[in-house]
Amino acid sequence: MEFVRLLLVFLHLLGMGMLVAMFFLQMRAGAGAPLNKGWLHGAGLQLLTGLALVGLAPVTDQDYDHVKIGVKLLVLVAIGVLALVFARKPAAPAWLPRALAGLVVLNVGVAVFWT
């Protein structure tokens, strides 16, 4: 079961890496470019693996702070909603990539510094 937990952590971190990479790709695309669909894929991967990690907590003898997990979930939902709303537009607003990146950094900060 430890392998499954570590695999989920690995995939969760890859999802975070995807979100960071999307920021750099979005900035490279320039102003007026459509929002990269990778924002949705990274957020979805983070959501699925995070929920799986919390769901498997009793089996893997992990003890998570549920308030912290709730805050991380809210931030991730904000990322997903923003990405979903603006993914259908022909051009992303100039503020959007930086706002999404700020939310990603906030989520990583909560994960690391909230003990």
Phi, psi and omega in degrees: 000332179297323178298319180297316179298315180295324177296318178295319176298317178302311180293325177297317178291325175296322176298319177295319177298323177298318181294320177295317179297324179297324177300312182293321177295320180294319179293324179292326181293333176089174181293144178087357178280150176291156179291133180292134180293346178299334175301318180291321180293316179296317179294320179295318178297318178297317181297310182296314181289324177296315178296321178295319178298316180292321179294328179272000184306314180296325181286325184264008179057037176262147178236108182258148174280111187289335175292316177300315179298322178296318178296315179298321178296317178298317179296318180294323177296321177298317177299312182297318180294314178300316180295319181293318181295316186268354179291335182271351181277151180290336178217136178277142176298153184297330182281341189296311181300321179290323177294316178296317178297321177297320177293322177297314179297320177300316180296319178294320178298317177298317181297320186274315191264344179277109182250000000 
